Amino acid sequence: MITENADKFRPVAPPRIIEDAYTEDQHRCLLDVVRNNGPWQLILAENFKTPEEVIATTSGMLPEGVELTWDMILNPVFRGYLARGGACFYPELEDCYYNSRFLALVREYWGAKYAEPETFLFNIQGPSPIGGPPHLDGTVFRGMTMENTPLWLLLTMAKSCLFRHWQVKKGQVIAWYYKGRIGGGFNCWPDGPRGEPLQISAPLWGRAVVVENEMMFHHGQACGPVAQRKPAGLDISSRFGADPEVADGWRITTGDVVNQKIPAGEMRFLVHWGARLYKDFDEMKVYMDHGDDISADQALNILIDDMRKRGVAFEMPTDPMNDRSFIGLVSQVYDIGGPANIPPDAADEAA
């Protein structure tokens, strides 16, 4: 564990809260796209091949001898992508993605001259436990992005602090829509994982935060009635989509089985818009020209050399990118120890 790196994880500026992130028409269009193009898979299924990859993105370690399984970490939170890179997947959402207001907000947040939309996604859920241990979002490096690199490796590179030379500036506008009365807010640590948490509490309807989530630990609060937070029969193949029997309802299914029906009032909808930032034309040109990129092989060699210098004993795997034992080892070596001062879950008390 390299806890000395923990205090380096602070966003470039404190989160900035805004209201009415999307117009009523934009919000309606967003929900229509989600209803009409689902059902959607679990976040864990979308981003990870093995449970060990999940641990590599969070903090803390498993007790010795414990074998990690999906059942131990499944959370009923689902995800879909609306745009990536320069392409918006749904023309009716182009005004949301190529968003002049958001571009101005992140440029001002960073003090940067240029910004380009990078990603547009949503999380959707019904009643759910707290959103796992506080975590960091996927960092982008010149030459290595989520399009060509597993998320576990990107986050390990970020936690190691060995790759700052290649790290790309990023900013997000993250908006929430949730009318439930139990939980559903957002916890984050803008002063580093040893600092005091900032809580953004529900109800949230179009409230958003401008932030750098790659450098700030954060997670969602638990939401909804406690007894409904762990649907029976949930597995890595479960899906979230519109309930065909209820006009504004939702449901979780696993194959042909309906695990849970969710009324509109208990659905929590998060919309995550992200951009890459460049302080000036020269910095943008370095990124666009690919003259100073890093590759996955280079990154793995840097990590391996660093572990050897630290005296970490390991056998070199033939396929380090997909070797579960190696991924587990790397996640332990570069674990920076996330926040310990997690606020009590008021949702449980309220329920």
VOPAGU-2260 file (C-alpha; in pm, 1 decimal, decimal comma):
REM VOPAGU-2260
SITE   aa  ch    i         X         Y         Z
SITE  MET   A    0       0,0       0,0       0,0
SITE  ILE   A    1     134,5     344,2     -93,3
SITE  THR   A    2     -57,0     565,8     147,0
SITE  GLU   A    3     189,4     849,3      89,5
SITE  ASN   A    4       7,8     914,8    -239,0
SITE  ALA   A    5    -334,4     954,1     -76,9
SITE  ASP   A    6    -308,8    1327,3     -13,5
SITE  LYS   A    7    -233,5    1391,5    -381,4
SITE  PHE   A    8    -590,8    1299,3    -470,6
SITE  ARG   A    9    -771,3    1630,8    -467,8
SITE  PRO   A   10    -961,8    1787,6    -755,6
SITE  VAL   A   11    -810,1    2090,3    -927,5
SITE  ALA   A   12   -1079,4    2303,9    -758,9
SITE  PRO   A   13   -1362,2    2242,7    -510,6
SITE  PRO   A   14   -1682,3    2099,6    -662,6
SITE  ARG   A   15   -1917,1    2367,5    -791,1
SITE  ILE   A   16   -2290,1    2305,8    -752,9
SITE  ILE   A   17   -2528,1    2426,9   -1023,8
SITE  GLU   A   18   -2904,6    2394,6   -1063,6
SITE  ASP   A   19   -3123,5    2303,0   -1361,7
SITE  ALA   A   20   -2845,1    2121,1   -1544,8
SITE  TYR   A   21   -3087,1    2012,9   -1817,0
SITE  THR   A   22   -3408,8    2172,9   -1935,8
SITE  GLU   A   23   -3737,4    1988,6   -1886,9
SITE  ASP   A   24   -3735,7    1893,8   -2255,5
SITE  GLN   A   25   -3378,4    1764,1   -2234,2
SITE  HIS   A   26   -3459,5    1559,2   -1925,4
SITE  ARG   A   27   -3764,1    1412,0   -2099,7
SITE  CYS   A   28   -3553,6    1323,2   -2405,3
SITE  LEU   A   29   -3290,1    1160,3   -2185,4
SITE  LEU   A   30   -3548,1     941,4   -2011,9
SITE  ASP   A   31   -3715,8     854,8   -2343,6
SITE  VAL   A   32   -3383,0     730,5   -2480,5
SITE  VAL   A   33   -3325,8     521,4   -2168,3
SITE  ARG   A   34   -3677,6     374,1   -2178,0
SITE  ASN   A   35   -3671,5     299,3   -2549,8
SITE  ASN   A   36   -3322,4     151,1   -2579,1
SITE  GLY   A   37   -3290,8     -68,2   -2272,3
SITE  PRO   A   38   -3265,2    -286,9   -2081,3
SITE  TRP   A   39   -2923,9    -184,2   -1946,3
SITE  GLN   A   40   -2653,1    -388,7   -1779,4
SITE  LEU   A   41   -2492,5    -353,5   -1438,3
SITE  ILE   A   42   -2203,3    -107,9   -1405,5
SITE  LEU   A   43   -1987,2    -398,9   -1292,9
SITE  ALA   A   44   -2075,5    -601,8   -1603,0
SITE  GLU   A   45   -2010,0    -305,9   -1831,6
SITE  ASN   A   46   -1665,5    -219,9   -1694,5
SITE  PHE   A   47   -1505,0    -534,3   -1554,3
SITE  LYS   A   48   -1422,0    -892,0   -1656,4
SITE  THR   A   49   -1338,0   -1023,5   -1307,5
SITE  PRO   A   50   -1403,7    -927,4    -943,9
SITE  GLU   A   51   -1029,8    -858,4    -898,8
SITE  GLU   A   52   -1053,2    -578,2   -1153,9
SITE  VAL   A   53   -1320,6    -414,5    -937,5
SITE  ILE   A   54   -1097,4    -417,3    -629,7
SITE  ALA   A   55    -816,8    -260,0    -832,0
SITE  THR   A   56   -1037,8      45,1    -888,4
SITE  THR   A   57   -1143,6      98,5    -526,3
SITE  SER   A   58    -946,9      89,9    -202,8
SITE  GLY   A   59    -875,5    -156,0      72,6
SITE  MET   A   60    -775,7    -522,2      54,9
SITE  LEU   A   61    -943,7    -856,6     111,6
SITE  PRO   A   62    -843,7   -1063,9     414,2
SITE  GLU   A   63    -583,7   -1327,7     333,0
SITE  GLY   A   64    -736,3   -1648,5     200,9
SITE  VAL   A   65   -1066,9   -1491,9      94,5
SITE  GLU   A   66   -1155,7   -1560,5    -268,5
SITE  LEU   A   67   -1353,3   -1280,3    -426,8
SITE  THR   A   68   -1676,9   -1361,8    -611,3
SITE  TRP   A   69   -1930,8   -1149,1    -796,5
SITE  ASP   A   70   -2196,6   -1220,2    -532,9
SITE  MET   A   71   -1983,5   -1044,9    -272,5
SITE  ILE   A   72   -1981,1    -712,0    -457,9
SITE  LEU   A   73   -2293,5    -695,7    -676,0
SITE  ASN   A   74   -2490,4    -373,0    -636,3
SITE  PRO   A   75   -2813,3    -306,2    -832,7
SITE  VAL   A   76   -2681,7       0,2   -1017,0
SITE  PHE   A   77   -2694,7      -4,9   -1396,7
SITE  ARG   A   78   -2531,8     197,0   -1674,7
SITE  GLY   A   79   -2558,9     294,2   -2038,2
SITE  TYR   A   80   -2358,4     515,9   -2272,8
SITE  LEU   A   81   -2514,5     800,5   -2469,5
SITE  ALA   A   82   -2200,2     927,9   -2646,5
SITE  ARG   A   83   -1827,2     866,4   -2665,4
SITE  GLY   A   84   -1550,8    1071,3   -2819,5
SITE  GLY   A   85   -1690,6    1294,6   -3090,4
SITE  ALA   A   86   -2000,6    1082,5   -3155,6
SITE  CYS   A   87   -2340,0    1120,8   -2992,1
SITE  PHE   A   88   -2524,8     789,5   -3020,4
SITE  TYR   A   89   -2872,4     945,5   -3026,2
SITE  PRO   A   90   -2935,5    1254,2   -3246,5
SITE  GLU   A   91   -3212,3    1376,3   -3015,8
SITE  LEU   A   92   -2949,4    1423,5   -2743,0
SITE  GLU   A   93   -2695,7    1622,1   -2944,7
SITE  ASP   A   94   -2786,2    1949,4   -2771,1
SITE  CYS   A   95   -2713,3    1778,2   -2437,4
SITE  TYR   A   96   -2376,9    1638,3   -2547,6
SITE  TYR   A   97   -2237,7    1927,1   -2755,9
SITE  ASN   A   98   -2334,7    2151,4   -2467,9
SITE  SER   A   99   -2196,7    2507,3   -2480,4
SITE  ARG   A  100   -2295,2    2576,1   -2120,6
SITE  PHE   A  101   -2114,7    2267,6   -1992,2
SITE  LEU   A  102   -1805,8    2338,7   -2204,4
SITE  ALA   A  103   -1787,3    2688,9   -2057,9
SITE  LEU   A  104   -1832,8    2554,2   -1704,2
SITE  VAL   A  105   -1546,1    2305,2   -1725,8
SITE  ARG   A  106   -1314,5    2553,6   -1901,3
SITE  GLU   A  107   -1376,0    2800,9   -1620,5
SITE  TYR   A  108   -1335,5    2528,2   -1357,8
SITE  TRP   A  109    -993,8    2434,1   -1493,4
SITE  GLY   A  110    -881,4    2777,0   -1617,0
SITE  ALA   A  111    -829,3    2610,9   -1955,1
SITE  LYS   A  112    -871,0    2753,5   -2303,0
SITE  TYR   A  113   -1002,3    2445,7   -2483,0
SITE  ALA   A  114   -1245,4    2164,9   -2402,7
SITE  GLU   A  115   -1397,2    1879,6   -2600,3
SITE  PRO   A  116   -1680,7    1645,9   -2498,6
SITE  GLU   A  117   -1540,1    1303,7   -2418,6
SITE  THR   A  118   -1814,3    1088,6   -2271,5
SITE  PHE   A  119   -2183,0    1091,6   -2186,7
SITE  LEU   A  120   -2334,9     817,5   -1974,6
SITE  PHE   A  121   -2601,7     752,0   -1715,3
SITE  ASN   A  122   -2644,6     540,8   -1403,1
SITE  ILE   A  123   -2992,8     419,2   -1317,7
SITE  GLN   A  124   -3115,0     233,2   -1012,8
SITE  GLY   A  125   -3397,7     163,7    -774,7
SITE  PRO   A  126   -3348,6     109,8    -401,5
SITE  SER   A  127   -2978,9      28,9    -350,6
SITE  PRO   A  128   -2714,3       1,5     -78,3
SITE  ILE   A  129   -2443,3     264,5     -57,2
SITE  GLY   A  130   -2247,4     278,9    -382,4
SITE  GLY   A  131   -1953,6      66,1    -272,6
SITE  PRO   A  132   -1631,7     198,6    -118,8
SITE  PRO   A  133   -1537,2     553,4    -221,4
SITE  HIS   A  134   -1372,5     533,3    -560,5
SITE  LEU   A  135   -1211,9     735,9    -839,3
SITE  ASP   A  136   -1335,5     761,6   -1197,4
SITE  GLY   A  137   -1131,9     634,5   -1490,9
SITE  THR   A  138    -835,7     856,7   -1573,3
SITE  VAL   A  139    -726,9     917,0   -1933,3
SITE  PHE   A  140    -364,6     923,4   -2041,6
SITE  ARG   A  141    -224,5    1025,8   -2378,4
SITE  GLY   A  142    -246,4     705,0   -2579,3
SITE  MET   A  143    -446,3     512,4   -2316,9
SITE  THR   A  144    -821,0     558,6   -2274,6
SITE  MET   A  145   -1122,8     345,3   -2184,4
SITE  GLU   A  146   -1150,7     261,9   -2555,0
SITE  ASN   A  147    -822,8      67,8   -2556,1
SITE  THR   A  148    -733,8      -1,3   -2190,2
SITE  PRO   A  149    -909,0    -185,1   -1903,9
SITE  LEU   A  150   -1040,0      46,0   -1635,2
SITE  TRP   A  151    -844,9    -135,9   -1364,1
SITE  LEU   A  152    -514,9     -49,3   -1532,7
SITE  LEU   A  153    -607,1     316,8   -1587,7
SITE  LEU   A  154    -697,6     356,7   -1221,7
SITE  THR   A  155    -390,4     170,3   -1101,0
SITE  MET   A  156    -176,3     402,8   -1312,0
SITE  ALA   A  157    -350,0     701,4   -1153,3
SITE  LYS   A  158    -307,5     571,6    -796,8
SITE  SER   A  159      61,5     498,6    -851,6
SITE  CYS   A  160     125,0     865,4    -941,4
SITE  LEU   A  161     395,3     739,4   -1182,6
SITE  PHE   A  162     218,5     861,9   -1495,6
SITE  ARG   A  163     132,3    1226,3   -1429,3
SITE  HIS   A  164     340,8    1329,9   -1732,4
SITE  TRP   A  165      84,4    1163,2   -1962,9
SITE  GLN   A  166    -232,2    1233,1   -1761,2
SITE  VAL   A  167    -502,8    1430,8   -1941,0
SITE  LYS   A  168    -705,4    1702,8   -1773,1
SITE  LYS   A  169   -1070,4    1607,7   -1733,9
SITE  GLY   A  170   -1383,5    1771,6   -1600,1
SITE  GLN   A  171   -1741,0    1657,6   -1549,5
SITE  VAL   A  172   -2090,7    1791,2   -1503,2
SITE  ILE   A  173   -2276,3    1525,6   -1303,5
SITE  ALA   A  174   -2650,2    1572,4   -1255,5
SITE  TRP   A  175   -2903,0    1382,1   -1044,6
SITE  TYR   A  176   -3277,2    1323,6   -1066,2
SITE  TYR   A  177   -3424,8    1154,4    -761,4
SITE  LYS   A  178   -3750,1    1228,5    -577,9
SITE  GLY   A  179   -3728,6     950,5    -321,8
SITE  ARG   A  180   -3745,2    1039,7      46,6
SITE  ILE   A  181   -3476,2     801,4     170,2
SITE  GLY   A  182   -3111,7     877,2      94,1
SITE  GLY   A  183   -3000,1     916,1    -266,5
SITE  GLY   A  184   -2738,7    1190,5    -225,6
SITE  PHE   A  185   -2366,7    1205,4    -301,2
SITE  ASN   A  186   -2058,4    1188,2     -76,5
SITE  CYS   A  187   -1720,4    1320,8    -189,9
SITE  TRP   A  188   -1380,2    1412,5     -43,3
SITE  PRO   A  189   -1254,0    1730,6    -216,5
SITE  ASP   A  190    -982,6    1786,1      47,4
SITE  GLY   A  191    -834,3    1441,0      -7,0
SITE  PRO   A  192    -931,2    1106,9     148,8
SITE  ARG   A  193    -808,4    1218,2     490,6
SITE  GLY   A  194   -1018,7    1536,0     474,1
SITE  GLU   A  195   -1378,3    1595,9     572,5
SITE  PRO   A  196   -1647,3    1466,3     335,2
SITE  LEU   A  197   -1878,6    1696,3     143,8
SITE  GLN   A  198   -2236,2    1568,2     125,3
SITE  ILE   A  199   -2486,1    1671,7    -141,4
SITE  SER   A  200   -2823,6    1558,3     -15,8
SITE  ALA   A  201   -3149,0    1464,0    -187,8
SITE  PRO   A  202   -3403,4    1552,8    -306,1
SITE  LEU   A  203   -3213,1    1619,2    -625,7
SITE  TRP   A  204   -3391,7    1727,1    -941,4
SITE  GLY   A  205   -3152,2    1874,8   -1194,7
SITE  ARG   A  206   -2890,2    1966,9    -937,0
SITE  ALA   A  207   -2540,0    1903,5   -1067,4
SITE  VAL   A  208   -2177,8    1934,3    -967,9
SITE  VAL   A  209   -1886,6    2056,0   -1181,5
SITE  VAL   A  210   -1586,7    1853,7   -1071,3
SITE  GLU   A  211   -1276,6    1645,7   -1148,2
SITE  ASN   A  212   -1388,1    1300,0   -1035,5
SITE  GLU   A  213   -1064,6    1127,2   -1141,6
SITE  MET   A  214    -883,2    1301,0    -856,3
SITE  MET   A  215   -1157,2    1299,5    -591,6
SITE  PHE   A  216   -1288,4    1001,0    -398,4
SITE  HIS   A  217   -1666,5     981,0    -412,0
SITE  HIS   A  218   -1966,6     748,5    -404,7
SITE  GLY   A  219   -2344,8     755,0    -406,3
SITE  GLN   A  220   -2543,1     731,3     -87,1
SITE  ALA   A  221   -2780,7     442,4     -28,4
SITE  CYS   A  222   -3134,5     508,4    -144,9
SITE  GLY   A  223   -3486,1     374,8    -111,5
SITE  PRO   A  224   -3648,7     146,4     146,1
SITE  VAL   A  225   -3389,2     -72,8     314,9
SITE  ALA   A  226   -3585,5    -396,0     262,7
SITE  GLN   A  227   -3584,7    -339,7    -115,0
SITE  ARG   A  228   -3214,5    -260,5    -166,1
SITE  LYS   A  229   -3097,5    -612,0    -254,9
SITE  PRO   A  230   -3331,3    -768,0    -510,4
SITE  ALA   A  231   -3349,8   -1146,8    -487,7
SITE  GLY   A  232   -3188,3   -1334,8    -774,3
SITE  LEU   A  233   -2962,3   -1051,7    -889,0
SITE  ASP   A  234   -2655,4   -1169,4   -1080,9
SITE  ILE   A  235   -2397,2   -1028,5   -1321,1
SITE  SER   A  236   -2637,3   -1076,6   -1614,4
SITE  SER   A  237   -2926,7    -876,8   -1463,0
SITE  ARG   A  238   -3073,1    -583,2   -1654,7
SITE  PHE   A  239   -3266,3    -261,6   -1578,0
SITE  GLY   A  240   -3533,2    -133,1   -1815,7
SITE  ALA   A  241   -3881,7       5,4   -1865,3
SITE  ASP   A  242   -4170,4    -185,3   -1710,0
SITE  PRO   A  243   -4408,7    -263,8   -1998,9
SITE  GLU   A  244   -4699,0    -288,0   -1754,7
SITE  VAL   A  245   -4654,5      56,1   -1592,7
SITE  ALA   A  246   -4631,5     374,8   -1801,3
SITE  ASP   A  247   -4355,6     537,1   -1594,8
SITE  GLY   A  248   -4236,1     228,5   -1408,0
SITE  TRP   A  249   -3910,9      36,5   -1424,6
SITE  ARG   A  250   -3799,6    -316,5   -1348,6
SITE  ILE   A  251   -3492,6    -536,0   -1294,9
SITE  THR   A  252   -3484,7    -865,5   -1481,9
SITE  THR   A  253   -3251,8   -1164,7   -1496,4
SITE  GLY   A  254   -3329,3   -1361,7   -1808,8
SITE  ASP   A  255   -3706,7   -1409,1   -1810,4
SITE  VAL   A  256   -3740,4   -1351,2   -1435,9
SITE  VAL   A  257   -3858,4   -1015,8   -1300,1
SITE  ASN   A  258   -3649,7    -953,6    -987,8
SITE  GLN   A  259   -3801,5    -622,1    -886,3
SITE  LYS   A  260   -4051,0    -360,4   -1002,1
SITE  ILE   A  261   -3952,5       0,0    -931,6
SITE  PRO   A  262   -4197,2     293,5    -926,3
SITE  ALA   A  263   -4087,6     620,5   -1084,8
SITE  GLY   A  264   -4064,0     786,0    -743,2
SITE  GLU   A  265   -3794,2     541,8    -627,9
SITE  MET   A  266   -3582,0     557,5    -945,2
SITE  ARG   A  267   -3250,6     741,9    -910,2
SITE  PHE   A  268   -3109,7     874,2   -1238,5
SITE  LEU   A  269   -2755,6    1012,5   -1268,0
SITE  VAL   A  270   -2635,4    1178,3   -1590,2
SITE  HIS   A  271   -2258,1    1204,9   -1629,2
SITE  TRP   A  272   -2117,2    1441,4   -1893,6
SITE  GLY   A  273   -1738,6    1457,5   -1926,3
SITE  ALA   A  274   -1483,3    1656,8   -2126,1
SITE  ARG   A  275   -1109,9    1668,0   -2186,6
SITE  LEU   A  276    -941,7    2000,0   -2116,4
SITE  TYR   A  277    -631,8    2166,1   -2260,6
SITE  LYS   A  278    -475,3    2469,6   -2097,9
SITE  ASP   A  279    -359,2    2609,2   -2434,6
SITE  PHE   A  280    -314,1    2521,8   -2802,7
SITE  ASP   A  281      28,7    2365,8   -2747,9
SITE  GLU   A  282    -107,1    2120,5   -2491,0
SITE  MET   A  283    -394,6    2029,6   -2721,3
SITE  LYS   A  284    -154,8    1976,4   -3011,4
SITE  VAL   A  285      57,7    1731,1   -2808,4
SITE  TYR   A  286    -257,0    1526,6   -2743,1
SITE  MET   A  287    -385,3    1542,8   -3102,6
SITE  ASP   A  288     -50,9    1466,7   -3267,6
SITE  HIS   A  289      17,1    1156,5   -3052,7
SITE  GLY   A  290     383,3    1248,6   -3038,8
SITE  ASP   A  291     411,9    1181,4   -2665,1
SITE  ASP   A  292     170,8     891,9   -2606,3
SITE  ILE   A  293     217,9     599,2   -2371,8
SITE  SER   A  294     118,2     239,4   -2451,8
SITE  ALA   A  295     -17,0     -36,0   -2228,6
SITE  ASP   A  296     308,3    -230,4   -2262,3
SITE  GLN   A  297     507,9      74,0   -2150,1
SITE  ALA   A  298     273,8     130,7   -1857,3
SITE  LEU   A  299     292,2    -229,7   -1740,1
SITE  ASN   A  300     672,1    -225,5   -1765,1
SITE  ILE   A  301     685,8      92,8   -1554,7
SITE  LEU   A  302     463,5     -66,0   -1288,6
SITE  ILE   A  303     661,9    -390,3   -1291,5
SITE  ASP   A  304     994,9    -205,6   -1260,4
SITE  ASP   A  305     856,1       1,8    -974,2
SITE  MET   A  306     728,7    -306,4    -789,5
SITE  ARG   A  307    1070,1    -469,4    -821,7
SITE  LYS   A  308    1235,7    -156,6    -682,9
SITE  ARG   A  309     993,0    -176,9    -389,6
SITE  GLY   A  310    1100,5    -535,8    -327,3
SITE  VAL   A  311     763,3    -686,9    -416,7
SITE  ALA   A  312     803,1   -1058,5    -490,1
SITE  PHE   A  313     596,5   -1197,8    -778,3
SITE  GLU   A  314     614,7   -1430,0   -1075,8
SITE  MET   A  315     585,6   -1254,5   -1408,5
SITE  PRO   A  316     261,4   -1374,0   -1573,4
SITE  THR   A  317     244,5   -1453,6   -1944,2
SITE  ASP   A  318     -65,6   -1231,1   -1980,9
SITE  PRO   A  319     -46,9    -960,0   -1712,3
SITE  MET   A  320    -340,4    -767,8   -1856,5
SITE  ASN   A  321    -577,6   -1054,9   -1782,3
SITE  ASP   A  322    -405,7   -1254,8   -1507,0
SITE  ARG   A  323    -637,0   -1244,2   -1201,8
SITE  SER   A  324    -358,5   -1304,4    -949,4
SITE  PHE   A  325    -138,2   -1033,9   -1098,7
SITE  ILE   A  326    -426,2    -783,6   -1109,1
SITE  GLY   A  327    -499,6    -863,0    -743,7
SITE  LEU   A  328    -134,2    -810,8    -649,4
SITE  VAL   A  329    -105,0    -480,4    -834,9
SITE  SER   A  330    -424,5    -353,4    -670,0
SITE  GLN   A  331    -272,4    -426,0    -326,8
SITE  VAL   A  332      64,6    -268,1    -403,6
SITE  TYR   A  333     -88,9      54,5    -532,6
SITE  ASP   A  334    -381,9      76,9    -296,4
SITE  ILE   A  335    -371,4     426,8    -149,2
SITE  GLY   A  336    -624,2     370,4     126,3
SITE  GLY   A  337    -947,4     554,3      54,8
SITE  PRO   A  338   -1149,1     763,3     301,3
SITE  ALA   A  339   -1211,1     610,1     641,0
SITE  ASN   A  340   -1446,1     885,1     759,6
SITE  ILE   A  341   -1751,7     771,5     564,3
SITE  PRO   A  342   -2065,3     945,7     694,2
SITE  PRO   A  343   -2321,7     721,2     865,7
SITE  ASP   A  344   -2592,6     607,4     629,9
SITE  ALA   A  345   -2882,2     824,4     742,9
SITE  ALA   A  346   -3102,2     633,9     502,5
SITE  ASP   A  347   -3090,6     325,8     724,1
SITE  GLU   A  348   -3184,0     534,8    1026,5
SITE  ALA   A  349   -3467,0     702,6     837,9
SITE  ALA   A  350   -3604,9     369,1     726,3
